[in-house]
Amino acid sequence: MGNRLSEVAAGRAAIGGIAADFLNLAAAPIDAVENFLRSRGHHGLFSQIELSFSASGLRDRDVLFKSNPMMVLYARGKNGALEELCRTEVVLNSSSPRWITKHTLIYHFEVVQVLVFRVYDVDTQFHNVDIKMLDLDEQQFLGEATCALSQIITQPDKSLTIDLYTEDSVGSTLSKNCGKLMVHGEECISSKTAIEMVFRCSDLEYKYLFSRTDPFLLISKVVEAGAQIPICKTEVIRNDLNPIWKSVFVNIQQVGSKDSPLIIECYNFNSNGKHDLMGKVQRSLVELENIHNNGQGENLFLPSADGQNHDNKVLKSQLFVEKFTESVQYTFLDYLAGGFELNFMVAVDFTVQHKFTIAALVEESGCVLFTLRNHLWVPQNANPLRPLLSGSTAASNGNPRLPDSLHYIDPSGRPNAYQRAIVEVGEVLQLYDSDKRFPTWGFGARPIDGPVCHCFNLNGSSHYCEVEGIQGILMAYTSALLNVSLAGPTLFGPVISTAALIASQSVANGGRKYFVLLIITDGVVTDLQETKDAIVKASDLPLSILIVGVGGADFKEMEVLDADKGERLESSYGRVASRDIVQFIPFREVQSGLSVVQAFLAELPAQFLTYVRSRNIQPNL
């Protein structure tokens, strides 16, 4: 977990049946997603990208003169609607214009941001009209181009050349002899300037007599009306009244400026999430730098009950700044442009938990039952439970042929929860994967005439696990439902270990890849400790794990795997995870159309940066 940048989403230091319409599922409106996440304490940091535009080979619409081109930039929403973002100036008499006008927009890693560029020839009679007032219907249309913002910024030189095209009057035939558009994206330098700080405290006071003190720091910025927005936190140090924490990184863009006020709060960690405030200070980065230079401590205080500053209780506890360095750090986008790829992997839960009476199970199976993590299981050599499976199950996955099953394939083309999760995550990550060949597995199913398997290739092959594209994943998933029987129990360990092996082999071969494993499950994991062991082992590898819980199960126990909600994971042999690589989200938390699963992808850049920075891996720029 290193400096715990990704332990709370507020502390991110990174930018932070098969139907065709599955591939166009709506990502939520950005503002709505952010508001929803803010209500849960998550606050993202996003990079500003400045776009520059030029064109070549534009058509001359007049016989004697070249065109007077102007470009209009749009953002395409998930409903297909276009929102105009900017218009360039008009360049007179040019078929290869280089527009001066730039446009800055926010890059969101977790959303596919589709941009549309339209070029017009502005007639001379309109040259004295303000650009914003021009009626585009009165101008000659020269061509259109479309791309995703991620396609621009992942290019080695951050420049993308796109063919311009027009449609015929019917709208069915495309003409691509309309010239080319060049778009260059530059990440604003302010997003790369970061402050590294090491804090320590002395003489912390016991909150309660005879209780243990496990302190950590939470750093927040102060915005209008005095509201506090968390931006990062340290790790928890156990049973220490004079702790010194690992480095934390504060991004200047995130803070606002070096003069902006920061609140540094020291808490005593409680596993129930109700942490006790042990003291706080309010200082800007400039003041923290002075504290470091002077070598003196700053006394913590406890705010008064009535909120009046003059009644604050000053404590003997002090905060020291052991290290304060300012540097320009490589960003997530630098690594993408420098040759790193994100590789998408998927694992689908084919387990089923049944609710039977014990008497009925004993009578049907003819053998002794055993319990495993509050579920009843029948040994594999028992008689099959076919009569019970058809009648008395109350399973969340259930029979895939029945409409109440989470695996039900709707003939109308409406995606089930598994399909939605695959598409919502996959449509983002596929843009960062050059070959778009995705390892895909299932777990907890019984192949025809075979034992239960806890990691099998979803494509049915015994030799390779990859499929082509997001549609290939959906097709393999649909086919698997016809060729396996749902079984159990729910084991994550084998799948995580398989994904970790691929990541390990990539590192050994010098690969510049970072892997993202999506696990979609309908129930609580039954090999919790084995899963923890696999995650702790994988925390040293270029791998992140996103677990999505579908259905109505109680996933409370799953949250222990996500270090955002508790202490760092510890293996059965006492090793602590080197970083947080797991995110867990119940799919039912998607509210009012919000794509919360996609929004939680915003955590990935921080996990990626924690990995490469801890190993001093540089991008090839």
C-alpha positions in Angstrom: 0.0 0.0 0.0 3.0 2.3 0.1 1.9 5.8 1.0 -1.8 4.8 1.0 -2.7 7.1 -1.9 -5.3 4.8 -3.1 -6.7 3.7 0.3 -9.4 6.3 0.1 -10.7 7.5 -3.2 -10.4 11.0 -1.9 -6.6 10.6 -1.8 -6.0 9.7 -5.4 -2.9 11.3 -6.7 -3.6 10.2 -10.2 -5.5 12.2 -12.3 -6.9 10.7 -11.2 -28.4 -12.9 -26.1 -25.7 -10.5 -27.4 -27.0 -7.3 -28.9 -25.1 -4.5 -30.6 -26.4 -1.9 -28.3 -24.6 -3.6 -25.4 -21.5 -1.8 -26.5 -23.2 1.6 -26.2 -24.5 1.3 -22.6 -24.7 4.7 -20.9 -21.9 5.9 -18.6 -23.5 8.2 -16.1 -23.5 11.9 -16.5 -20.2 13.0 -15.0 -21.7 15.5 -12.5 -24.2 13.0 -11.3 -21.6 10.3 -10.7 -19.3 12.7 -8.9 -22.2 13.9 -6.7 -23.0 10.3 -5.8 -19.4 9.5 -5.0 -19.0 12.6 -3.0 -21.9 11.4 -0.8 -19.8 8.3 -0.1 -16.6 10.3 0.6 -14.9 9.8 -2.7 -13.4 12.8 -4.5 -11.5 12.4 -7.7 -8.7 14.4 -9.2 -8.7 14.7 -13.0 -6.1 15.9 -15.5 -6.6 19.0 -17.7 -5.8 18.3 -21.3 -5.2 21.2 -23.8 -6.1 20.3 -27.3 -4.6 21.9 -30.4 -6.0 21.5 -33.9 -4.7 21.5 -37.5 -5.8 20.1 -40.8 -4.4 19.2 -44.3 -5.8 18.5 -47.7 -9.1 20.2 -47.2 -11.3 20.5 -50.2 -11.6 23.8 -52.1 -15.3 24.5 -52.3 -14.7 27.6 -54.5 -13.1 27.5 -58.0 -10.7 30.4 -57.7 -10.0 30.4 -53.9 -9.1 28.0 -51.2 -11.5 27.4 -48.3 -11.7 29.6 -45.2 -11.8 26.8 -42.6 -13.2 26.9 -39.1 -13.4 23.9 -36.8 -16.1 23.2 -34.2 -15.5 20.7 -31.4 -18.3 18.7 -29.8 -18.6 16.2 -27.0 -20.9 13.3 -27.8 -23.1 12.1 -25.0 -24.1 8.5 -24.4 -27.5 9.3 -25.9 -25.8 10.5 -29.1 -26.5 14.2 -28.4 -23.8 16.6 -29.3 -22.7 19.4 -26.9 -20.7 22.2 -28.6 -17.4 22.8 -26.7 -15.6 25.4 -28.8 -15.1 27.0 -32.2 -11.7 28.0 -33.6 -11.0 31.2 -35.5 -11.4 31.3 -39.3 -8.1 30.8 -41.2 -8.4 32.6 -44.5 -7.6 31.0 -47.9 -6.0 27.7 -46.6 -6.4 24.0 -47.3 -3.9 23.2 -44.4 -4.9 25.4 -41.5 -3.2 25.5 -38.1 -5.7 27.0 -35.8 -4.5 29.1 -32.9 -7.5 28.5 -30.7 -7.0 25.8 -28.1 -9.5 24.0 -25.9 -8.9 22.7 -22.4 -11.1 19.9 -21.1 -11.0 17.5 -18.2 -9.8 13.9 -18.8 -11.8 11.3 -17.0 -10.1 7.9 -17.2 -13.2 6.0 -16.2 -15.4 7.3 -19.0 -15.2 7.0 -22.7 -15.1 10.6 -23.8 -16.2 10.8 -27.5 -15.2 13.9 -29.4 -16.6 15.1 -32.7 -14.8 17.5 -35.0 -16.6 19.4 -37.8 -14.8 21.6 -40.3 -16.7 24.4 -42.1 -15.8 26.8 -44.9 -17.0 30.2 -43.7 -18.2 32.4 -46.5 -16.5 35.8 -46.9 -19.8 37.6 -46.2 -19.7 36.3 -42.6 -16.1 37.3 -41.8 -17.2 40.3 -39.8 -19.6 38.3 -37.7 -18.5 37.0 -34.3 -17.5 33.3 -34.5 -20.0 32.4 -31.8 -22.9 34.0 -33.7 -22.3 32.1 -37.0 -25.2 30.0 -38.1 -23.4 26.7 -39.1 -26.2 25.8 -41.4 -25.2 28.7 -43.6 -21.6 27.6 -43.9 -20.2 24.9 -46.3 -19.6 21.7 -44.5 -16.1 20.3 -45.3 -15.9 17.2 -43.2 -16.3 15.4 -39.9 -14.0 13.2 -37.7 -14.6 11.3 -34.5 -12.4 9.8 -31.8 -12.2 9.2 -28.1 -10.0 11.5 -26.0 -8.0 8.5 -24.8 -7.0 7.7 -28.4 -5.2 11.1 -28.5 -3.4 11.1 -25.2 -2.2 7.5 -25.5 -0.3 8.2 -28.7 3.5 8.3 -28.3 3.6 12.0 -29.3 0.1 12.6 -28.0 -1.0 13.5 -31.6 -3.7 11.7 -33.6 -4.4 12.1 -37.3 -8.0 11.3 -38.3 -9.7 11.1 -41.8 -12.4 13.7 -42.4 -15.5 12.4 -44.1 -18.9 13.5 -45.3 -22.1 11.6 -46.0 -24.1 11.7 -49.1 -27.6 13.3 -49.1 -29.1 9.9 -48.0 -26.6 9.5 -45.2 -25.5 6.0 -46.2 -22.3 6.6 -48.2 -19.2 8.0 -46.6 -16.6 10.0 -48.6 -13.2 10.1 -47.0 -11.4 12.2 -49.5 -12.0 15.3 -47.4 -8.6 15.8 -45.9 -7.2 15.0 -42.5 -7.5 16.5 -39.1 -4.6 16.5 -36.6 -5.4 16.8 -32.9 -2.6 17.2 -30.3 -3.3 16.8 -26.6 -1.0 18.2 -23.9 -1.5 17.6 -20.2 -1.4 20.9 -18.3 1.9 21.0 -16.4 0.2 22.0 -13.1 -1.2 18.5 -12.8 2.4 17.1 -12.6 3.7 19.3 -9.8 3.6 17.4 -6.5 4.7 17.8 -3.0 6.2 14.8 -1.1 5.9 15.1 2.7 6.8 12.8 5.6 5.0 13.6 8.8 5.6 12.5 12.4 3.8 13.2 15.7 5.1 13.3 19.2 3.4 12.8 22.6 0.0 11.8 21.2 -2.5 11.5 24.0 -4.5 8.4 24.8 -8.1 8.9 23.7 -9.3 6.4 26.3 -7.4 5.0 29.3 -6.1 1.4 28.8 -7.0 1.5 25.1 -4.5 1.1 22.2 -3.7 4.0 19.9 -3.4 3.3 16.2 -2.9 6.8 14.6 -3.2 8.0 11.0 -3.4 11.4 9.4 -6.1 12.7 7.1 -5.3 15.7 4.9 -8.1 17.8 3.6 -8.4 21.1 1.7 -10.7 23.9 2.7 -13.1 25.2 0.0 -15.8 27.8 0.0 -18.0 28.1 3.1 -15.4 26.2 5.1 -16.2 22.7 3.8 -13.4 20.1 4.0 -12.6 17.9 1.0 -10.3 15.0 1.9 -7.3 14.6 -0.6 -5.1 12.0 1.0 -4.2 10.1 4.1 -1.4 8.1 5.6 -1.2 4.5 6.6 -2.3 3.4 10.1 0.5 2.8 12.5 -0.3 0.4 15.3 0.0 1.2 19.0 2.4 4.1 18.7 2.2 7.6 20.4 5.2 8.9 18.5 4.5 7.7 14.9 6.4 8.6 11.8 4.4 7.8 8.6 5.5 7.0 5.1 5.5 9.6 2.4 2.3 11.2 1.2 2.0 13.1 -2.1 -0.1 16.2 -2.5 -0.8 17.4 -6.0 -0.7 21.2 -6.5 -3.6 21.1 -8.9 -5.6 19.1 -6.3 -4.9 21.6 -3.5 -5.3 24.8 -5.6 -2.1 26.6 -4.7 0.7 26.4 -2.1 -1.1 29.2 -0.1 -4.4 27.3 0.1 -5.3 26.2 3.6 -5.0 22.5 4.5 -6.5 20.7 7.5 -4.3 17.9 8.9 -6.2 15.7 11.3 -4.8 12.9 13.5 -7.2 10.1 14.1 -7.1 6.9 16.2 -8.2 4.1 13.9 -11.3 2.1 14.7 -12.3 -0.9 12.7 -16.0 0.2 12.8 -15.1 3.3 10.8 -15.8 5.7 13.6 -12.3 7.1 14.1 -11.5 9.3 17.1 -10.0 12.7 16.5 -6.8 13.1 18.5 -5.9 16.6 17.3 -5.6 18.8 14.2 -3.7 21.7 12.7 -4.5 24.1 9.8 -1.6 25.2 7.7 -0.8 25.9 4.0 1.9 24.1 2.0 4.0 27.2 2.4 3.7 27.1 6.2 4.3 23.3 6.2 7.5 24.0 4.3 8.6 26.5 6.9 7.9 24.0 9.7 10.2 21.6 7.9 12.9 24.2 7.3 12.8 25.4 11.0 12.7 21.8 12.4 10.1 22.9 14.9 6.8 21.1 15.7 3.3 22.5 15.5 1.0 21.9 18.4 -2.2 20.0 17.7 -5.5 21.3 19.0 -9.0 20.0 19.5 -11.8 22.3 18.3 -14.2 23.7 20.8 -17.7 22.3 21.0 -19.2 25.6 19.9 -16.8 26.0 16.9 -15.2 29.2 18.2 -11.5 29.2 17.5 -10.5 31.1 20.6 -11.9 28.2 22.7 -9.8 25.5 21.0 -7.9 23.2 23.3 -4.2 23.3 22.5 -2.5 20.0 23.1 1.1 19.0 24.0 1.0 16.7 21.0 3.0 18.1 18.1 3.2 17.6 14.3 6.6 17.6 12.6 7.3 17.7 8.8 10.3 15.4 8.4 10.5 15.8 4.6 9.2 18.4 2.2 10.2 18.2 -1.5 8.6 19.6 -4.6 9.0 17.9 -7.9 7.4 17.3 -11.3 6.3 13.7 -11.3 5.4 11.6 -14.3 1.6 11.3 -14.5 -0.6 8.4 -15.5 -0.9 9.9 -19.0 2.9 10.1 -19.3 3.1 6.4 -18.8 0.4 5.7 -21.3 2.1 7.8 -23.9 5.4 6.2 -22.9 4.3 2.7 -24.0 2.4 1.3 -21.0 -0.9 -0.6 -21.7 -3.8 -1.7 -19.5 -4.8 -5.3 -20.0 -8.4 -6.3 -19.2 -9.2 -9.7 -17.7 -12.6 -11.0 -16.6 -13.8 -13.7 -14.2 -17.5 -14.7 -14.0 -19.2 -16.4 -11.1 -21.1 -19.5 -12.1 -21.9 -20.6 -8.5 -25.3 -21.1 -7.1 -26.3 -21.1 -3.4 -29.4 -23.0 -2.6 -31.8 -22.8 0.4 -33.1 -26.2 1.3 -34.4 -27.8 4.5 -31.9 -30.0 6.1 -34.3 -32.9 6.1 -34.9 -32.6 2.4 -31.2 -32.4 1.7 -30.4 -35.5 3.8 -33.2 -37.4 2.2 -32.2 -36.4 -1.3 -28.4 -36.8 -1.0 -28.3 -39.8 1.3 -25.2 -38.6 3.0 -23.9 -36.4 5.7 -23.9 -32.7 5.1 -21.3 -30.2 6.1 -21.3 -26.4 6.4 -18.8 -24.0 4.8 -19.1 -20.3 5.8 -22.8 -20.5 6.7 -23.7 -22.4 3.4 -24.8 -26.0 3.3 -22.9 -28.2 0.9 -23.3 -31.7 -0.3 -20.2 -33.8 -1.0 -19.5 -34.2 -4.7 -20.0 -37.9 -4.6 -23.5 -37.4 -3.3 -26.6 -38.1 -5.4 -27.4 -35.1 -7.7 -30.1 -32.8 -6.5 -32.0 -32.5 -9.8 -35.5 -32.6 -8.3 -34.6 -29.8 -5.8 -32.8 -27.7 -8.4 -36.0 -27.4 -10.4 -38.4 -26.6 -7.7 -37.2 -25.4 -4.3 -34.2 -23.2 -5.0 -34.0 -19.7 -3.9 -30.7 -18.9 -5.5 -29.6 -15.5 -6.8 -27.9 -16.9 -9.9 -30.5 -19.6 -10.3 -31.4 -21.4 -13.5 -30.1 -19.3 -16.4 -33.2 -20.3 -18.4 -35.6 -18.6 -15.9 -36.2 -14.8 -16.0 -35.5 -14.4 -12.2 -31.9 -15.6 -12.7 -29.1 -13.1 -12.7 -27.7 -15.2 -15.6 -30.9 -15.0 -17.7 -30.3 -14.0 -21.3 -33.3 -11.8 -22.3 -34.4 -12.5 -25.9 -35.2 -8.8 -26.2 -31.5 -8.0 -25.9 -31.7 -6.3 -22.5 -28.4 -7.1 -20.8 -28.3 -8.9 -17.4 -26.1 -7.6 -14.5 -23.1 -9.7 -15.6 -23.3 -8.4 -19.2 -23.7 -4.8 -18.0 -20.7 -5.0 -15.7 -18.5 -6.5 -18.5 -19.5 -3.8 -20.9 -19.2 -0.9 -18.5 -15.7 -1.7 -17.4 -14.6 -3.2 -20.7 -15.6 -0.3 -23.0 -13.2 1.9 -21.0 -10.3 -0.4 -20.6 -10.3 -1.7 -24.2 -9.2 1.7 -25.3 -5.8 1.2 -23.5 -5.2 -2.3 -24.9 -3.6 -2.5 -28.3 -4.5 -6.1 -29.3 -7.9 -6.2 -27.5 -7.4 -9.9 -26.6 -8.8 -10.5 -23.1 -8.2 -13.4 -20.8 -11.6 -14.6 -19.6 -12.5 -17.2 -17.1 -15.4 -18.7 -15.2 -15.4 -20.2 -11.8 -17.7 -22.4 -9.6 -19.3 -24.4 -12.5 -19.4 -28.1 -13.4 -18.5 -28.7 -17.0 -20.4 -31.5 -18.8 -19.4 -34.9 -17.2 -16.7 -33.2 -15.1 -16.0 -32.1 -11.5 -16.6 -28.5 -10.3 -13.9 -26.2 -11.6 -12.9 -23.0 -9.9 -11.1 -21.5 -12.9 -11.9 -22.6 -16.4 -11.5 -20.8 -19.7 -14.8 -19.2 -20.6 -14.2 -19.8 -24.3 -14.3 -23.5 -23.8 -10.7 -24.1 -24.9 -8.4 -26.2 -22.9 -5.3 -24.4 -24.3 -5.9 -20.7 -24.3 -8.1 -18.2 -22.3 -8.2 -15.1 -24.5 -11.1 -13.9 -26.6 -11.4 -11.1 -29.1 -12.8 -7.8 -27.9 -15.8 -7.1 -25.6 -18.2 -8.8 -27.9 -16.0 -11.9 -27.7 -16.3 -11.9 -23.9 -20.1 -11.6 -24.2 -20.3 -14.5 -26.7 -18.1 -16.7 -24.6 -20.2 -16.0 -21.5 -23.4 -16.8 -23.3 -22.0 -20.0 -24.8 -20.7 -21.1 -21.4 -24.2 -20.8 -19.9 -25.2 -23.5 -22.3 -22.3 -25.8 -21.6 -21.8 -25.8 -17.8 -23.9 -26.4 -14.7 -23.9 -23.9 -11.9 -22.3 -25.3 -8.8 -20.1 -24.0 -6.0 -18.7 -23.0 -3.6 -17.5 -19.4 -4.4 -13.7 -19.4 -4.5 -11.7 -16.4 -5.7 -8.3 -17.7 -4.9 -7.7 -19.8 -8.0 -8.8 -17.0 -10.4 -6.7 -14.4 -8.7 -3.7 -16.7 -8.7 -4.1 -17.4 -12.4 -4.3 -13.6 -13.2 -1.3 -13.0 -11.0 0.7 -15.6 -12.9 0.0 -13.8 -16.2 1.1 -10.5 -14.6 4.2 -12.2 -13.2 5.2 -13.6 -16.6 4.7 -10.2 -18.2 7.2 -8.7 -15.7 9.7 -11.5 -16.2 9.5 -10.8 -20.0 10.0 -7.1 -19.6 6.5 -6.2 -20.5 5.2 -2.7 -19.9 1.7 -3.8 -19.0 -0.7 -3.3 -16.1 -3.5 -5.8 -15.6 -7.0 -5.2 -14.4 -9.0 -8.2 -13.3 -12.8 -7.8 -13.1 -14.5 -10.4 -10.9 -18.3 -10.5 -11.1 -20.0 -12.5 -8.3 -23.4 -13.0 -6.8 -22.4 -14.2 -3.4 -19.9 -13.9 -0.6 -16.6 -15.5 -1.1 -16.2 -18.8 0.8 -12.3 -18.9 0.7 -11.8 -15.6 2.4 -8.4 -16.3 3.9 -7.1 -18.0 0.7 -8.4 -14.9 -1.2 -6.5 -12.6 1.1 -3.4 -14.6 0.7 -3.7 -14.4 -3.1 -4.3 -10.6 -3.0 -1.4 -10.0 -0.7 0.9 -12.0 -3.0 -0.4 -10.2 -6.0 0.1 -6.7 -4.5 3.7 -6.8 -5.7 2.6 -7.3 -9.3 1.2 -4.9 -11.9 -2.4 -5.9 -11.1 -5.6 -4.4 -9.8 -8.7 -6.2 -9.0 -12.3 -4.8 -9.3 -14.9 -7.0 -7.6 -18.5 -6.3 -8.6 -21.3 -7.9 -6.5 -24.5 -8.5 -8.4 -27.9 -9.5 -7.0 -29.3 -9.1 -3.5 -26.8 -10.9 -1.4 -25.3 -9.3 1.8 -21.8 -8.3 0.6 -20.8 -6.8 3.9 -18.1 -9.4 4.5 -16.6 -8.7 1.0 -15.7 -5.1 2.0 -12.8 -6.4 4.1 -11.0 -7.1 0.8 -11.1 -3.4 -0.1 -8.6 -1.6 2.0 -10.4 1.7 1.4 -12.8 0.5 4.1 -10.4 -0.8 6.7 -6.8 -1.8 7.5 -4.4 -3.3 5.0 -4.9 -6.9 4.1 -2.7 -9.4 6.0 -2.0 -12.9 4.8 -2.3 -16.1 6.9 1.6 -16.1 7.2 1.7 -12.5 8.6 2.7 -10.6 5.4 0.9 -7.2 4.8 -0.1 -6.2 1.3 2.4 -3.7 -0.2 -0.4 -1.7 -1.7 -4.2 -1.6 -2.1 -5.1 -3.4 -5.3 -8.8 -4.2 -4.7 -12.0 -2.2 -5.2 -15.3 -3.7 -4.3 -18.7 -2.3 -5.3 -22.2 -3.8 -5.1 -23.8 -3.4 -8.5 -27.1 -2.5 -6.9 -25.6 0.8 -5.8 -26.1 2.0 -9.3 -28.8 4.6 -8.6 -30.8 6.9 -11.0 -28.8 5.6 -13.9 -25.4 6.3 -12.4 -22.6 4.1 -13.7 -21.0 3.7 -10.3 -19.0 0.7 -11.5 -17.4 2.8 -14.2 -16.8 5.7 -11.8 -14.9 3.4 -9.4 -12.4 2.8 -12.2 -11.2 6.3 -11.3 -9.2 4.5 -8.6 -7.1 2.6 -11.1 -4.7 5.4 -12.1 -3.6 5.9 -8.5 -3.1 2.1 -8.1 -1.0 2.1 -11.3 1.1 5.1 -10.1 1.7 3.6 -6.7 3.1 0.5 -8.5 5.4 2.2 -11.0 6.6 4.9 -8.6 7.4 2.4 -5.8 9.6 0.6 -8.3 11.0 3.7 -9.9 9.7 2.6 -13.4 10.0 5.5 -15.9 8.0 6.0 -19.0 9.7 5.9 -22.4 9.2 9.5 -23.4 
